[in-house]
Amino acid sequence: MTPKPKKKLPNKKIITSAKFEAKEQFTKSALENLKTENKRIFNSLKESGEIQDLNK
């Protein structure tokens, strides 16, 4: 009687896919953070009169 393997490891494609998805999620999150920070800085500069809104 041969001992059964303790745990089957996922194949390489699944591991690579999970890593890619994690990187993609991190990138999207970082991009959203940069967008909100950019808007906040832009609005702050506009309120202080440092820059003028070109749409007016």
N, C-alpha and C positions, 0 to 999 in steps of 0.2 A: 504494500500500500504506500503510494507516494504522498507526501504532504501537499496540501493544496496551497497555492500562492496566497500570501496574506492579503494583498490588495492589488488590483489591476491598475496600472498607471494609464492615464489617458494618452492617446496617440499624439504625435508631434503636431499634427495639424490643429487639433483642438487647443493645445497649449499656445501655439503661435497666434491663433485667432483670438484667444482671450487676452493675450498681451496687446495685440493690435487694438482691440476694443477698449482696453483700459487706457492706452495712449490717446486714442481718438477722443474718449470722454474727457480726459484731462485737458486736451488741447481745446475742446469746445468750451469747457469751463473757464480756462484761462482767457480765451478770446472774449467771452461774455464779461469777465471781470475787467478786462482792458477797455471794452466798450463803455461800460458804466463809469469807469474811472475817467475816461476821456470826456464823457458828457458832463460829469461833475466838475472837472477842471475848466472846461469850456464855459459852462454856466457861471462859475465863480469869476472867471476873467471878464466875462461879459457884464456881470453885475458891478464889478469894480471899475469898469470903464477902460480896462487895459486893451480890450479889443472891441470892435464895433460889429454888430450883426450886419452882414452884407445883404440879407434878404429884405431889409427895410427900404 
